[in-house]
Amino acid sequence: MLEGKKYLEAGCPIFDVLETTPDVIGGSFTVAGGSSSLSDGRFVWRTDLPNYVHTYNLEVPGDFLSFAAEHVFSVPAASCETLLGVSVAAGRALGFRVDTGAAPGDDT
């Protein structure tokens, strides 16, 4: 499943987390920014997922695999608008909120 690993590694970044994430299954690896998220414009996954798929031969959901296969395991181009929408939706699903107090032009 080398094509799948390359696909997972080629996603577009939508969240960046500065940390080192250890392998929580067997302690075989660490990933810089492992909690960061990538997307192909339709699906979202953590940056450390390719390592788990490769190291432990984990399966990914069938609809994700079908989408990747439809695109010959090459992440399709996604517009900035699409990726922004995916990022906002993923952030909401994770419980993130916008803090407008630090927004440019806010004098309060």
N, CA, C and O of each residue as an XYZ file, in Angstrom:
432
protein
N       0.831     -1.186      0.000
C       0.000      0.000      0.000
C       0.877      1.252      0.000
O       0.549      2.247      0.645
N       1.973      1.194     -0.715
C       2.885      2.331     -0.806
C       2.199      3.539     -1.437
O       2.465      4.676     -1.048
N       1.303      3.296     -2.427
C       0.587      4.417     -3.049
C      -0.244      5.154     -2.008
O      -0.292      6.384     -1.996
N      -0.901      4.390     -1.133
C      -1.725      4.992     -0.087
C      -0.909      5.821      0.875
O      -1.344      6.897      1.286
N       0.276      5.338      1.245
C       1.146      6.088      2.159
C       1.574      7.399      1.501
O       1.561      8.451      2.140
N       1.950      7.334      0.228
C       2.362      8.549     -0.481
C       1.191      9.530     -0.592
O       1.381     10.740     -0.465
N      -0.009      9.017     -0.826
C      -1.199      9.861     -0.901
C      -1.402     10.578      0.431
O      -1.612     11.791      0.464
N      -1.338      9.830      1.516
C      -1.522     10.412      2.843
C      -0.466     11.470      3.154
O      -0.765     12.475      3.799
N       0.745     11.252      2.707
C       1.826     12.216      2.955
C       1.680     13.476      2.103
O       2.237     14.520      2.440
N       0.934     13.383      0.999
C       0.844     14.488      0.045
C      -0.356     15.406      0.277
O      -0.584     16.329     -0.505
N      -1.116     15.169      1.328
C      -2.273     16.010      1.596
C      -1.889     17.466      1.814
O      -0.732     17.781      2.094
N      -2.857     18.333      1.684
C      -2.647     19.770      1.897
C      -2.792     20.080      3.385
O      -3.766     19.652      4.004
N      -1.860     20.804      3.967
C      -1.959     21.138      5.390
C      -3.150     22.049      5.681
O      -3.372     23.035      4.978
N      -3.919     21.710      6.728
C      -5.017     22.580      7.138
C      -4.883     23.026      8.593
O      -5.463     24.043      8.974
N      -4.128     22.286      9.418
C      -3.794     22.691     10.789
C      -2.341     22.341     11.012
O      -1.897     21.257     10.632
N      -1.597     23.238     11.619
C      -0.217     22.944     11.987
C      -0.099     22.972     13.501
O      -0.467     23.951     14.151
N       0.421     21.885     14.050
C       0.642     21.783     15.488
C       2.127     21.539     15.698
O       2.684     20.580     15.163
N       2.768     22.399     16.473
C       4.204     22.281     16.709
C       4.439     21.380     17.913
O       4.269     21.799     19.058
N       4.822     20.172     17.650
C       5.054     19.168     18.689
C       5.729     17.961     18.048
O       5.842     17.881     16.825
N       6.160     17.056     18.849
C       6.602     15.756     18.361
C       5.642     14.726     18.943
O       5.422     14.678     20.153
N       5.079     13.909     18.070
C       4.084     12.929     18.480
C       4.696     11.540     18.478
O       5.212     11.102     17.450
N       4.652     10.829     19.612
C       5.170      9.462     19.649
C       4.151      8.467     19.099
O       2.947      8.722     19.116
N       4.638      7.357     18.621
C       3.810      6.229     18.195
C       3.115      5.677     19.441
O       3.777      5.173     20.349
N       1.785      5.771     19.486
C       1.041      5.328     20.666
C       0.723      3.837     20.637
O       0.211      3.301     21.620
N       1.014      3.162     19.537
C       0.732      1.725     19.459
C       1.928      0.907     19.922
O       1.802      0.088     20.833
N       3.079      1.116     19.309
C       4.231      0.281     19.621
C       5.512      1.019     19.919
O       6.543      0.395     20.167
N       5.465      2.353     19.900
C       6.659      3.130     20.191
C       7.731      3.036     19.126
O       8.907      3.246     19.425
N       7.362      2.725     17.883
C       8.329      2.511     16.809
C       8.830      3.789     16.141
O       9.867      3.762     15.479
N       8.127      4.900     16.297
C       8.509      6.121     15.588
C       7.995      7.350     16.336
O       7.180      7.246     17.253
N       8.483      8.492     15.928
C       7.927      9.780     16.341
C       7.708     10.589     15.068
O       8.376     10.363     14.059
N       6.781     11.521     15.118
C       6.474     12.350     13.959
C       6.426     13.810     14.398
O       5.669     14.174     15.298
N       7.228     14.627     13.766
C       7.171     16.064     14.028
C       5.819     16.586     13.565
O       5.436     16.402     12.410
N       5.102     17.233     14.467
C       3.791     17.774     14.106
C       2.763     16.707     13.824
O       1.874     16.917     12.999
N       2.855     15.574     14.480
C       1.964     14.446     14.205
C       0.490     14.740     14.376
O      -0.340     14.101     13.729
N       0.138     15.698     15.237
C      -1.268     16.066     15.428
C      -1.752     17.070     14.389
O      -2.938     17.398     14.355
N      -0.864     17.553     13.554
C      -1.272     18.437     12.469
C      -2.204     17.668     11.543
O      -2.206     16.437     11.532
N      -2.993     18.399     10.772
C      -3.974     17.747      9.900
C      -3.726     18.089      8.437
O      -3.293     19.190      8.094
N      -4.015     17.109      7.589
C      -3.895     17.237      6.140
C      -5.258     16.935      5.523
O      -6.118     16.333      6.167
N      -5.451     17.355      4.278
C      -6.712     17.088      3.588
C      -6.471     16.945      2.090
O      -5.474     17.418      1.545
N      -7.415     16.279      1.454
C      -7.423     16.187     -0.005
C      -8.601     16.972     -0.573
O      -8.957     16.822     -1.742
N      -9.197     17.807      0.266
C     -10.355     18.583     -0.136
C     -11.664     17.907      0.220
O     -12.721     18.537      0.189
N     -11.600     16.645      0.552
C     -12.802     15.900      0.957
C     -12.629     15.259      2.328
O     -13.534     15.310      3.161
N     -11.471     14.657      2.558
C     -11.194     13.967      3.806
C     -10.098     14.699      4.573
O      -9.305     15.441      3.992
N     -10.065     14.481      5.879
C      -9.061     15.078      6.758
C      -8.434     13.957      7.574
O      -9.125     13.045      8.029
N      -7.091     14.032      7.758
C      -6.400     13.034      8.563
C      -5.196     13.670      9.240
O      -4.703     14.716      8.817
N      -4.735     13.015     10.300
C      -3.557     13.502     11.017
C      -2.292     13.220     10.216
O      -2.223     12.275      9.430
N      -1.300     14.068     10.440
C      -0.028     13.932      9.737
C       0.670     12.617     10.062
O       1.421     12.103      9.233
N       0.440     12.064     11.247
C       1.108     10.812     11.608
C       0.411      9.566     11.069
O       0.938      8.465     11.228
N      -0.758      9.702     10.436
C      -1.479      8.537      9.918
C      -0.658      7.697      8.934
O      -0.699      6.470      9.029
N       0.088      8.296      7.989
C       0.860      7.459      7.064
C       1.830      6.513      7.786
O       2.053      5.389      7.338
N       2.399      6.973      8.899
C       3.326      6.120      9.647
C       2.606      4.918     10.254
O       3.137      3.808     10.258
N       1.405      5.141     10.764
C       0.627      4.032     11.326
C       0.199      3.053     10.233
O       0.277      1.838     10.419
N      -0.250      3.581      9.099
C      -0.655      2.722      7.978
C       0.529      1.875      7.520
O       0.393      0.671      7.305
N       1.686      2.511      7.373
C       2.873      1.806      6.894
C       3.422      0.820      7.932
O       3.724     -0.326      7.598
N       3.551      1.259      9.179
C       4.176      0.430     10.213
C       3.294     -0.733     10.646
O       3.783     -1.841     10.868
N       1.991     -0.480     10.766
C       1.087     -1.495     11.323
C       0.083     -2.028     10.304
O      -0.828     -2.774     10.663
N       0.244     -1.652      9.044
C      -0.625     -2.123      7.974
C      -2.099     -1.864      8.298
O      -2.963     -2.702      8.040
N      -2.368     -0.678      8.874
C      -3.733     -0.312      9.220
C      -4.547     -0.048      7.968
O      -4.027      0.439      6.963
N      -5.819     -0.373      8.040
C      -6.725     -0.101      6.930
C      -7.348      1.279      7.108
O      -7.605      1.721      8.228
N      -7.583      1.941      6.000
C      -8.307      3.213      6.022
C      -9.731      2.929      5.545
O      -9.965      1.922      4.877
N     -10.686      3.802      5.878
C     -12.068      3.566      5.454
C     -12.199      3.390      3.949
O     -11.472      4.014      3.175
N     -13.120      2.545      3.546
C     -13.312      2.225      2.134
C     -13.631      3.412      1.263
O     -13.135      3.500      0.140
N     -14.464      4.348      1.758
C     -14.796      5.513      0.930
C     -13.588      6.414      0.721
O     -13.452      7.038     -0.332
N     -12.704      6.485      1.722
C     -11.459      7.242      1.558
C     -10.572      6.557      0.519
O     -10.038      7.209     -0.379
N     -10.423      5.263      0.645
C      -9.589      4.507     -0.289
C     -10.136      4.605     -1.713
O      -9.368      4.736     -2.666
N     -11.454      4.542     -1.857
C     -12.067      4.665     -3.189
C     -11.792      6.041     -3.787
O     -11.469      6.156     -4.970
N     -11.921      7.087     -2.965
C     -11.660      8.452     -3.443
C     -10.217      8.580     -3.906
O      -9.949      9.140     -4.969
N      -9.280      8.059     -3.104
C      -7.860      8.119     -3.478
C      -7.612      7.338     -4.761
O      -6.883      7.802     -5.637
N      -8.212      6.155     -4.878
C      -8.028      5.327     -6.077
C      -8.611      6.004     -7.313
O      -8.039      5.913     -8.400
N      -9.751      6.685     -7.151
C     -10.351      7.425     -8.277
C      -9.405      8.488     -8.808
O      -9.469      8.853     -9.982
N      -8.534      8.979     -7.953
C      -7.571     10.007     -8.348
C      -6.169      9.426     -8.541
O      -5.169     10.141     -8.478
N      -6.121      8.110     -8.778
C      -4.887      7.388     -9.046
C      -3.845      7.684     -7.947
O      -2.659      7.857     -8.226
N      -4.317      7.736     -6.712
C      -3.482      7.967     -5.531
C      -2.622      9.217     -5.658
O      -1.485      9.261     -5.188
N      -3.188     10.229     -6.302
C      -2.559     11.540     -6.405
C      -3.559     12.548     -5.834
O      -4.669     12.672     -6.352
N      -3.186     13.260     -4.786
C      -4.103     14.191     -4.140
C      -4.575     15.207     -5.173
O      -3.758     15.893     -5.788
N      -5.900     15.308     -5.370
C      -6.397     16.259     -6.368
C      -6.185     17.695     -5.917
O      -6.124     17.983     -4.722
N      -6.075     18.573     -6.873
C      -5.945     19.989     -6.555
C      -7.246     20.457     -5.914
O      -8.336     20.133     -6.386
N      -7.118     21.216     -4.846
C      -8.291     21.777     -4.179
C      -8.090     23.276     -4.063
O      -6.985     23.748     -3.796
N      -9.152     24.008     -4.265
C      -9.057     25.466     -4.179
C      -8.828     25.897     -2.734
O      -9.117     25.156     -1.794
N      -8.305     27.103     -2.580
C      -8.120     27.662     -1.236
C      -9.460     27.741     -0.520
O      -9.535     27.490      0.683
N     -10.516     28.087     -1.246
C     -11.855     28.175     -0.656
C     -12.305     26.817     -0.119
O     -12.858     26.733      0.977
N     -12.068     25.757     -0.890
C     -12.434     24.410     -0.445
C     -11.643     24.021      0.792
O     -12.212     23.519      1.761
N     -10.330     24.248      0.767
C      -9.487     23.878      1.912
C      -9.829     24.700      3.153
O      -9.780     24.188      4.271
N     -10.172     25.966      2.958
C     -10.588     26.789      4.090
C     -11.878     26.227      4.697
O     -12.008     26.144      5.918
N     -12.824     25.845      3.843
C     -14.069     25.253      4.324
C     -13.831     23.956      5.075
O     -14.447     23.706      6.110
N     -12.932     23.131      4.548
C     -12.583     21.870      5.218
C     -11.928     22.161      6.561
O     -12.228     21.507      7.560
N     -11.039     23.138      6.583
C     -10.353     23.504      7.817
C     -11.330     24.001      8.874
O     -11.238     23.608     10.037
N     -12.262     24.858      8.481
C     -13.259     25.381      9.422
C     -14.144     24.253      9.942
O     -14.403     24.168     11.143
N     -14.606     23.390      9.047
C     -15.458     22.266      9.462
C     -14.709     21.324     10.401
O     -15.265     20.874     11.402
N     -13.452     21.025     10.083
C     -12.657     20.143     10.944
C     -12.417     20.807     12.293
O     -12.483     20.150     13.332
N     -12.140     22.095     12.281
C     -11.940     22.821     13.533
C     -13.173     22.779     14.412
O     -13.074     22.576     15.622
N     -14.325     22.970     13.813
C     -15.585     22.885     14.576
C     -15.779     21.482     15.137
O     -16.166     21.320     16.294
N     -15.514     20.480     14.324
C     -15.671     19.090     14.782
C     -14.737     18.783     15.951
O     -15.055     17.961     16.811
N     -13.590     19.446     15.973
C     -12.623     19.241     17.056
C     -12.870     20.167     18.250
O     -12.163     20.095     19.256
N     -13.870     21.030     18.133
C     -14.198     21.934     19.233
C     -13.400     23.220     19.260
O     -13.400     23.920     20.273
N     -12.709     23.556     18.159
C     -11.970     24.809     18.096
C     -12.960     25.965     17.954
O     -14.067     25.788     17.446
N     -12.555     27.128     18.402
C     -13.378     28.319     18.222
C     -12.480     29.461     17.761
O     -11.268     29.442     17.972
N     -13.090     30.440     17.138
C     -12.356     31.616     16.679
C     -12.320     32.620     17.811
O     -13.354     32.938     18.399
N     -11.140     33.120     18.119
C     -10.964     34.164     19.125
C     -10.769     35.468     18.372
O      -9.666     35.777     17.923
N     -11.844     36.229     18.236
C     -11.768     37.465     17.452
C     -11.061     38.583     18.197
O     -10.800     39.637     17.616
N     -10.746     38.380     19.465
C     -10.058     39.407     20.242
C      -8.668     39.709     19.723
O      -8.150     40.794     19.987
N      -8.048     38.809     19.005
C      -6.706     39.020     18.491
C      -6.720     39.375     17.008
O      -5.668     39.429     16.370
N      -7.897     39.613     16.464
C      -8.012     39.887     15.038
C      -7.424     41.257     14.686
O      -7.498     42.181     15.496
N      -6.850     41.400     13.506
C      -6.314     42.694     13.080
C      -7.423     43.745     13.092
O      -8.557     43.468     12.698
N      -7.090     44.937     13.541
C      -8.042     46.027     13.548
C      -8.947     46.050     14.768
O      -9.789     46.939     14.891
N      -8.790     45.092     15.671
C      -9.602     45.050     16.874
C      -8.939     45.940     17.932
O      -7.854     45.625     18.423
N      -9.595     47.050     18.278
C      -9.018     48.012     19.208
C      -9.435     47.784     20.651
O      -9.130     48.616     21.505
N     -10.118     46.694     20.952
C     -10.575     46.479     22.320
C      -9.576     45.742     23.140
O      -9.816     45.483     24.320
